[in-house]
Amino acid sequence: MAHYESEATQFLNQLKQERPHLEQEQLKGRSLLWDKQLDRELQAGFKTAKVPQKPYVYQSN
């Protein structure tokens, strides 16, 4: 069997050839939303301040 590439792989390879800057833009977008430094003390405070929720929130009792 010859070297097989799926249509998805072919599409991605073609896209990367047409837009070589695409990967840099993806990393830039990721850094805006995901690559953040978290304050562990602040996160611990959020966790301790959390109020337990009832199993069925729409019940009035």
PDB file of N, CA, C and O in Angstrom, chain B, residues numbered from 101:
ATOM      1  N   MET B 101       0.841  -1.184   0.000  1.00  0.00           N
ATOM      2  CA  MET B 101       0.000   0.000   0.000  1.00  0.00           C
ATOM      3  C   MET B 101       0.887   1.248   0.000  1.00  0.00           C
ATOM      4  O   MET B 101       1.829   1.350   0.786  1.00  0.00           O
ATOM      5  N   ALA B 102       0.586   2.163  -0.859  1.00  0.00           N
ATOM      6  CA  ALA B 102       1.356   3.401  -0.967  1.00  0.00           C
ATOM      7  C   ALA B 102       1.125   4.262   0.272  1.00  0.00           C
ATOM      8  O   ALA B 102       0.241   3.987   1.083  1.00  0.00           O
ATOM      9  N   HIS B 103       1.928   5.297   0.399  1.00  0.00           N
ATOM     10  CA  HIS B 103       1.798   6.226   1.518  1.00  0.00           C
ATOM     11  C   HIS B 103       0.428   6.895   1.459  1.00  0.00           C
ATOM     12  O   HIS B 103       0.129   7.627   0.516  1.00  0.00           O
ATOM     13  N   TYR B 104      -0.397   6.640   2.466  1.00  0.00           N
ATOM     14  CA  TYR B 104      -1.768   7.145   2.476  1.00  0.00           C
ATOM     15  C   TYR B 104      -1.882   8.381   3.352  1.00  0.00           C
ATOM     16  O   TYR B 104      -1.356   8.409   4.465  1.00  0.00           O
ATOM     17  N   GLU B 105      -2.561   9.394   2.859  1.00  0.00           N
ATOM     18  CA  GLU B 105      -2.887  10.586   3.640  1.00  0.00           C
ATOM     19  C   GLU B 105      -4.383  10.824   3.512  1.00  0.00           C
ATOM     20  O   GLU B 105      -4.922  10.837   2.405  1.00  0.00           O
ATOM     21  N   SER B 106      -5.046  11.011   4.634  1.00  0.00           N
ATOM     22  CA  SER B 106      -6.481  11.265   4.595  1.00  0.00           C
ATOM     23  C   SER B 106      -6.754  12.631   3.984  1.00  0.00           C
ATOM     24  O   SER B 106      -5.855  13.462   3.848  1.00  0.00           O
ATOM     25  N   GLU B 107      -8.009  12.844   3.621  1.00  0.00           N
ATOM     26  CA  GLU B 107      -8.391  14.130   3.043  1.00  0.00           C
ATOM     27  C   GLU B 107      -8.179  15.250   4.051  1.00  0.00           C
ATOM     28  O   GLU B 107      -7.798  16.361   3.681  1.00  0.00           O
ATOM     29  N   ALA B 108      -8.426  14.960   5.326  1.00  0.00           N
ATOM     30  CA  ALA B 108      -8.230  15.973   6.367  1.00  0.00           C
ATOM     31  C   ALA B 108      -6.758  16.375   6.459  1.00  0.00           C
ATOM     32  O   ALA B 108      -6.436  17.558   6.565  1.00  0.00           O
ATOM     33  N   THR B 109      -5.871  15.387   6.417  1.00  0.00           N
ATOM     34  CA  THR B 109      -4.430  15.667   6.465  1.00  0.00           C
ATOM     35  C   THR B 109      -3.991  16.450   5.236  1.00  0.00           C
ATOM     36  O   THR B 109      -3.200  17.387   5.344  1.00  0.00           O
ATOM     37  N   GLN B 110      -4.496  16.075   4.084  1.00  0.00           N
ATOM     38  CA  GLN B 110      -4.167  16.802   2.860  1.00  0.00           C
ATOM     39  C   GLN B 110      -4.641  18.242   2.943  1.00  0.00           C
ATOM     40  O   GLN B 110      -3.928  19.163   2.543  1.00  0.00           O
ATOM     41  N   PHE B 111      -5.839  18.431   3.459  1.00  0.00           N
ATOM     42  CA  PHE B 111      -6.383  19.779   3.603  1.00  0.00           C
ATOM     43  C   PHE B 111      -5.518  20.621   4.535  1.00  0.00           C
ATOM     44  O   PHE B 111      -5.193  21.766   4.223  1.00  0.00           O
ATOM     45  N   LEU B 112      -5.146  20.048   5.682  1.00  0.00           N
ATOM     46  CA  LEU B 112      -4.326  20.798   6.639  1.00  0.00           C
ATOM     47  C   LEU B 112      -2.949  21.118   6.063  1.00  0.00           C
ATOM     48  O   LEU B 112      -2.437  22.220   6.257  1.00  0.00           O
ATOM     49  N   ASN B 113      -2.363  20.184   5.375  1.00  0.00           N
ATOM     50  CA  ASN B 113      -1.056  20.444   4.758  1.00  0.00           C
ATOM     51  C   ASN B 113      -1.152  21.556   3.722  1.00  0.00           C
ATOM     52  O   ASN B 113      -0.285  22.427   3.657  1.00  0.00           O
ATOM     53  N   GLN B 114      -2.211  21.525   2.911  1.00  0.00           N
ATOM     54  CA  GLN B 114      -2.406  22.563   1.903  1.00  0.00           C
ATOM     55  C   GLN B 114      -2.638  23.918   2.561  1.00  0.00           C
ATOM     56  O   GLN B 114      -2.099  24.931   2.115  1.00  0.00           O
ATOM     57  N   LEU B 115      -3.439  23.932   3.620  1.00  0.00           N
ATOM     58  CA  LEU B 115      -3.721  25.172   4.335  1.00  0.00           C
ATOM     59  C   LEU B 115      -2.444  25.774   4.920  1.00  0.00           C
ATOM     60  O   LEU B 115      -2.230  26.984   4.852  1.00  0.00           O
ATOM     61  N   LYS B 116      -1.600  24.916   5.494  1.00  0.00           N
ATOM     62  CA  LYS B 116      -0.334  25.394   6.063  1.00  0.00           C
ATOM     63  C   LYS B 116       0.610  25.934   4.983  1.00  0.00           C
ATOM     64  O   LYS B 116       1.372  26.869   5.231  1.00  0.00           O
ATOM     65  N   GLN B 117       0.558  25.346   3.795  1.00  0.00           N
ATOM     66  CA  GLN B 117       1.389  25.843   2.698  1.00  0.00           C
ATOM     67  C   GLN B 117       0.896  27.199   2.209  1.00  0.00           C
ATOM     68  O   GLN B 117       1.692  28.085   1.901  1.00  0.00           O
ATOM     69  N   GLU B 118      -0.436  27.352   2.140  1.00  0.00           N
ATOM     70  CA  GLU B 118      -1.004  28.611   1.660  1.00  0.00           C
ATOM     71  C   GLU B 118      -0.872  29.732   2.676  1.00  0.00           C
ATOM     72  O   GLU B 118      -0.743  30.901   2.312  1.00  0.00           O
ATOM     73  N   ARG B 119      -0.905  29.373   3.939  1.00  0.00           N
ATOM     74  CA  ARG B 119      -0.844  30.371   5.019  1.00  0.00           C
ATOM     75  C   ARG B 119       0.235  29.975   6.025  1.00  0.00           C
ATOM     76  O   ARG B 119      -0.090  29.420   7.075  1.00  0.00           O
ATOM     77  N   PRO B 120       1.482  30.237   5.740  1.00  0.00           N
ATOM     78  CA  PRO B 120       2.565  29.812   6.637  1.00  0.00           C
ATOM     79  C   PRO B 120       2.525  30.507   7.998  1.00  0.00           C
ATOM     80  O   PRO B 120       3.102  30.007   8.964  1.00  0.00           O
ATOM     81  N   HIS B 121       1.854  31.645   8.081  1.00  0.00           N
ATOM     82  CA  HIS B 121       1.780  32.382   9.345  1.00  0.00           C
ATOM     83  C   HIS B 121       0.654  31.879  10.250  1.00  0.00           C
ATOM     84  O   HIS B 121       0.493  32.374  11.366  1.00  0.00           O
ATOM     85  N   LEU B 122      -0.119  30.912   9.787  1.00  0.00           N
ATOM     86  CA  LEU B 122      -1.295  30.427  10.510  1.00  0.00           C
ATOM     87  C   LEU B 122      -0.943  29.861  11.884  1.00  0.00           C
ATOM     88  O   LEU B 122      -1.630  30.139  12.867  1.00  0.00           O
ATOM     89  N   GLU B 123       0.111  29.079  11.951  1.00  0.00           N
ATOM     90  CA  GLU B 123       0.491  28.456  13.223  1.00  0.00           C
ATOM     91  C   GLU B 123       0.893  29.511  14.257  1.00  0.00           C
ATOM     92  O   GLU B 123       0.560  29.378  15.435  1.00  0.00           O
ATOM     93  N   GLN B 124       1.601  30.550  13.829  1.00  0.00           N
ATOM     94  CA  GLN B 124       1.967  31.642  14.741  1.00  0.00           C
ATOM     95  C   GLN B 124       0.718  32.344  15.268  1.00  0.00           C
ATOM     96  O   GLN B 124       0.644  32.683  16.449  1.00  0.00           O
ATOM     97  N   GLU B 125      -0.254  32.558  14.399  1.00  0.00           N
ATOM     98  CA  GLU B 125      -1.497  33.211  14.808  1.00  0.00           C
ATOM     99  C   GLU B 125      -2.269  32.343  15.795  1.00  0.00           C
ATOM    100  O   GLU B 125      -2.890  32.865  16.721  1.00  0.00           O
ATOM    101  N   GLN B 126      -2.236  31.017  15.608  1.00  0.00           N
ATOM    102  CA  GLN B 126      -2.898  30.121  16.535  1.00  0.00           C
ATOM    103  C   GLN B 126      -2.258  30.212  17.915  1.00  0.00           C
ATOM    104  O   GLN B 126      -2.958  30.264  18.925  1.00  0.00           O
ATOM    105  N   LEU B 127      -0.945  30.231  17.958  1.00  0.00           N
ATOM    106  CA  LEU B 127      -0.245  30.331  19.233  1.00  0.00           C
ATOM    107  C   LEU B 127      -0.524  31.672  19.913  1.00  0.00           C
ATOM    108  O   LEU B 127      -0.669  31.744  21.133  1.00  0.00           O
ATOM    109  N   LYS B 128      -0.597  32.721  19.110  1.00  0.00           N
ATOM    110  CA  LYS B 128      -0.904  34.046  19.640  1.00  0.00           C
ATOM    111  C   LYS B 128      -2.311  34.065  20.247  1.00  0.00           C
ATOM    112  O   LYS B 128      -2.507  34.602  21.338  1.00  0.00           O
ATOM    113  N   GLY B 129      -3.283  33.486  19.552  1.00  0.00           N
ATOM    114  CA  GLY B 129      -4.644  33.419  20.065  1.00  0.00           C
ATOM    115  C   GLY B 129      -4.741  32.570  21.311  1.00  0.00           C
ATOM    116  O   GLY B 129      -5.483  32.903  22.235  1.00  0.00           O
ATOM    117  N   ARG B 130      -4.002  31.479  21.348  1.00  0.00           N
ATOM    118  CA  ARG B 130      -3.995  30.625  22.535  1.00  0.00           C
ATOM    119  C   ARG B 130      -3.446  31.369  23.736  1.00  0.00           C
ATOM    120  O   ARG B 130      -3.966  31.234  24.844  1.00  0.00           O
ATOM    121  N   SER B 131      -2.415  32.142  23.529  1.00  0.00           N
ATOM    122  CA  SER B 131      -1.812  32.864  24.652  1.00  0.00           C
ATOM    123  C   SER B 131      -2.760  33.920  25.209  1.00  0.00           C
ATOM    124  O   SER B 131      -2.689  34.256  26.391  1.00  0.00           O
ATOM    125  N   LEU B 132      -3.652  34.449  24.360  1.00  0.00           N
ATOM    126  CA  LEU B 132      -4.617  35.435  24.840  1.00  0.00           C
ATOM    127  C   LEU B 132      -5.636  34.822  25.786  1.00  0.00           C
ATOM    128  O   LEU B 132      -6.060  35.465  26.747  1.00  0.00           O
ATOM    129  N   LEU B 133      -6.033  33.580  25.520  1.00  0.00           N
ATOM    130  CA  LEU B 133      -7.122  32.978  26.280  1.00  0.00           C
ATOM    131  C   LEU B 133      -6.683  31.918  27.291  1.00  0.00           C
ATOM    132  O   LEU B 133      -7.297  31.798  28.350  1.00  0.00           O
ATOM    133  N   TRP B 134      -5.651  31.159  26.993  1.00  0.00           N
ATOM    134  CA  TRP B 134      -5.360  29.988  27.808  1.00  0.00           C
ATOM    135  C   TRP B 134      -4.056  30.053  28.578  1.00  0.00           C
ATOM    136  O   TRP B 134      -4.015  29.598  29.721  1.00  0.00           O
ATOM    137  N   ASP B 135      -3.021  30.577  28.029  1.00  0.00           N
ATOM    138  CA  ASP B 135      -1.711  30.539  28.676  1.00  0.00           C
ATOM    139  C   ASP B 135      -1.585  31.679  29.684  1.00  0.00           C
ATOM    140  O   ASP B 135      -0.892  32.667  29.441  1.00  0.00           O
ATOM    141  N   LYS B 136      -2.262  31.526  30.811  1.00  0.00           N
ATOM    142  CA  LYS B 136      -2.274  32.554  31.847  1.00  0.00           C
ATOM    143  C   LYS B 136      -1.644  32.008  33.124  1.00  0.00           C
ATOM    144  O   LYS B 136      -1.753  30.820  33.430  1.00  0.00           O
ATOM    145  N   GLN B 137      -0.997  32.878  33.848  1.00  0.00           N
ATOM    146  CA  GLN B 137      -0.473  32.516  35.152  1.00  0.00           C
ATOM    147  C   GLN B 137      -1.580  32.729  36.187  1.00  0.00           C
ATOM    148  O   GLN B 137      -2.144  33.819  36.280  1.00  0.00           O
ATOM    149  N   LEU B 138      -1.886  31.696  36.957  1.00  0.00           N
ATOM    150  CA  LEU B 138      -2.935  31.792  37.955  1.00  0.00           C
ATOM    151  C   LEU B 138      -2.341  32.077  39.323  1.00  0.00           C
ATOM    152  O   LEU B 138      -1.281  31.561  39.678  1.00  0.00           O
ATOM    153  N   ASP B 139      -3.036  32.901  40.080  1.00  0.00           N
ATOM    154  CA  ASP B 139      -2.657  33.180  41.454  1.00  0.00           C
ATOM    155  C   ASP B 139      -3.231  32.064  42.326  1.00  0.00           C
ATOM    156  O   ASP B 139      -4.441  32.009  42.547  1.00  0.00           O
ATOM    157  N   ARG B 140      -2.370  31.176  42.819  1.00  0.00           N
ATOM    158  CA  ARG B 140      -2.834  30.008  43.570  1.00  0.00           C
ATOM    159  C   ARG B 140      -3.538  30.394  44.868  1.00  0.00           C
ATOM    160  O   ARG B 140      -4.492  29.725  45.266  1.00  0.00           O
ATOM    161  N   GLU B 141      -3.098  31.440  45.528  1.00  0.00           N
ATOM    162  CA  GLU B 141      -3.762  31.879  46.754  1.00  0.00           C
ATOM    163  C   GLU B 141      -5.174  32.370  46.447  1.00  0.00           C
ATOM    164  O   GLU B 141      -6.114  32.066  47.180  1.00  0.00           O
ATOM    165  N   LEU B 142      -5.317  33.114  45.384  1.00  0.00           N
ATOM    166  CA  LEU B 142      -6.622  33.610  44.983  1.00  0.00           C
ATOM    167  C   LEU B 142      -7.546  32.453  44.603  1.00  0.00           C
ATOM    168  O   LEU B 142      -8.722  32.452  44.967  1.00  0.00           O
ATOM    169  N   GLN B 143      -7.021  31.475  43.878  1.00  0.00           N
ATOM    170  CA  GLN B 143      -7.813  30.306  43.499  1.00  0.00           C
ATOM    171  C   GLN B 143      -8.247  29.507  44.726  1.00  0.00           C
ATOM    172  O   GLN B 143      -9.373  29.012  44.774  1.00  0.00           O
ATOM    173  N   ALA B 144      -7.362  29.377  45.720  1.00  0.00           N
ATOM    174  CA  ALA B 144      -7.717  28.676  46.956  1.00  0.00           C
ATOM    175  C   ALA B 144      -8.818  29.428  47.692  1.00  0.00           C
ATOM    176  O   ALA B 144      -9.717  28.809  48.262  1.00  0.00           O
ATOM    177  N   GLY B 145      -8.757  30.747  47.686  1.00  0.00           N
ATOM    178  CA  GLY B 145      -9.809  31.554  48.308  1.00  0.00           C
ATOM    179  C   GLY B 145     -11.142  31.360  47.619  1.00  0.00           C
ATOM    180  O   GLY B 145     -12.174  31.279  48.285  1.00  0.00           O
ATOM    181  N   PHE B 146     -11.142  31.283  46.310  1.00  0.00           N
ATOM    182  CA  PHE B 146     -12.378  31.021  45.567  1.00  0.00           C
ATOM    183  C   PHE B 146     -12.960  29.665  45.950  1.00  0.00           C
ATOM    184  O   PHE B 146     -14.172  29.517  46.105  1.00  0.00           O
ATOM    185  N   LYS B 147     -12.080  28.681  46.098  1.00  0.00           N
ATOM    186  CA  LYS B 147     -12.535  27.325  46.404  1.00  0.00           C
ATOM    187  C   LYS B 147     -13.145  27.256  47.806  1.00  0.00           C
ATOM    188  O   LYS B 147     -14.169  26.601  48.001  1.00  0.00           O
ATOM    189  N   THR B 148     -12.529  27.921  48.775  1.00  0.00           N
ATOM    190  CA  THR B 148     -13.065  27.883  50.139  1.00  0.00           C
ATOM    191  C   THR B 148     -14.332  28.719  50.273  1.00  0.00           C
ATOM    192  O   THR B 148     -15.154  28.435  51.144  1.00  0.00           O
ATOM    193  N   ALA B 149     -14.514  29.726  49.452  1.00  0.00           N
ATOM    194  CA  ALA B 149     -15.693  30.583  49.531  1.00  0.00           C
ATOM    195  C   ALA B 149     -16.891  30.010  48.783  1.00  0.00           C
ATOM    196  O   ALA B 149     -17.987  30.564  48.856  1.00  0.00           O
ATOM    197  N   LYS B 150     -16.696  28.922  48.075  1.00  0.00           N
ATOM    198  CA  LYS B 150     -17.766  28.339  47.274  1.00  0.00           C
ATOM    199  C   LYS B 150     -18.869  27.783  48.177  1.00  0.00           C
ATOM    200  O   LYS B 150     -18.598  27.072  49.145  1.00  0.00           O
ATOM    201  N   VAL B 151     -20.104  28.117  47.845  1.00  0.00           N
ATOM    202  CA  VAL B 151     -21.263  27.651  48.609  1.00  0.00           C
ATOM    203  C   VAL B 151     -21.782  26.379  47.960  1.00  0.00           C
ATOM    204  O   VAL B 151     -21.980  26.335  46.745  1.00  0.00           O
ATOM    205  N   PRO B 152     -22.008  25.329  48.774  1.00  0.00           N
ATOM    206  CA  PRO B 152     -22.499  24.098  48.167  1.00  0.00           C
ATOM    207  C   PRO B 152     -23.886  24.284  47.556  1.00  0.00           C
ATOM    208  O   PRO B 152     -24.739  24.970  48.119  1.00  0.00           O
ATOM    209  N   GLN B 153     -24.091  23.676  46.424  1.00  0.00           N
ATOM    210  CA  GLN B 153     -25.351  23.800  45.709  1.00  0.00           C
ATOM    211  C   GLN B 153     -26.234  22.593  46.019  1.00  0.00           C
ATOM    212  O   GLN B 153     -25.743  21.470  46.129  1.00  0.00           O
ATOM    213  N   LYS B 154     -27.546  22.833  46.160  1.00  0.00           N
ATOM    214  CA  LYS B 154     -28.487  21.742  46.382  1.00  0.00           C
ATOM    215  C   LYS B 154     -28.539  20.877  45.128  1.00  0.00           C
ATOM    216  O   LYS B 154     -28.290  21.358  44.023  1.00  0.00           O
ATOM    217  N   PRO B 155     -28.870  19.576  45.309  1.00  0.00           N
ATOM    218  CA  PRO B 155     -28.913  18.697  44.145  1.00  0.00           C
ATOM    219  C   PRO B 155     -29.905  19.153  43.071  1.00  0.00           C
ATOM    220  O   PRO B 155     -29.624  19.034  41.878  1.00  0.00           O
ATOM    221  N   TYR B 156     -31.059  19.673  43.487  1.00  0.00           N
ATOM    222  CA  TYR B 156     -32.040  20.130  42.516  1.00  0.00           C
ATOM    223  C   TYR B 156     -32.287  21.600  42.781  1.00  0.00           C
ATOM    224  O   TYR B 156     -33.000  21.944  43.724  1.00  0.00           O
ATOM    225  N   VAL B 157     -31.720  22.466  41.978  1.00  0.00           N
ATOM    226  CA  VAL B 157     -31.701  23.894  42.274  1.00  0.00           C
ATOM    227  C   VAL B 157     -33.055  24.573  42.146  1.00  0.00           C
ATOM    228  O   VAL B 157     -33.242  25.664  42.685  1.00  0.00           O
ATOM    229  N   TYR B 158     -34.005  23.962  41.448  1.00  0.00           N
ATOM    230  CA  TYR B 158     -35.289  24.605  41.245  1.00  0.00           C
ATOM    231  C   TYR B 158     -36.308  24.234  42.320  1.00  0.00           C
ATOM    232  O   TYR B 158     -37.433  24.735  42.299  1.00  0.00           O
ATOM    233  N   GLN B 159     -35.937  23.372  43.247  1.00  0.00           N
ATOM    234  CA  GLN B 159     -36.841  23.007  44.338  1.00  0.00           C
ATOM    235  C   GLN B 159     -36.813  24.117  45.396  1.00  0.00           C
ATOM    236  O   GLN B 159     -35.739  24.595  45.760  1.00  0.00           O
ATOM    237  N   SER B 160     -37.969  24.521  45.885  1.00  0.00           N
ATOM    238  CA  SER B 160     -38.038  25.654  46.795  1.00  0.00           C
ATOM    239  C   SER B 160     -37.831  25.280  48.259  1.00  0.00           C
ATOM    240  O   SER B 160     -37.721  26.185  49.085  1.00  0.00           O
ATOM    241  N   ASN B 161     -37.772  24.012  48.627  1.00  0.00           N
ATOM    242  CA  ASN B 161     -37.619  23.617  50.038  1.00  0.00           C
ATOM    243  C   ASN B 161     -36.200  23.709  50.480  1.00  0.00           C
ATOM    244  O   ASN B 161     -35.893  23.413  51.634  1.00  0.00           O
TER     245      ASN B 161
END
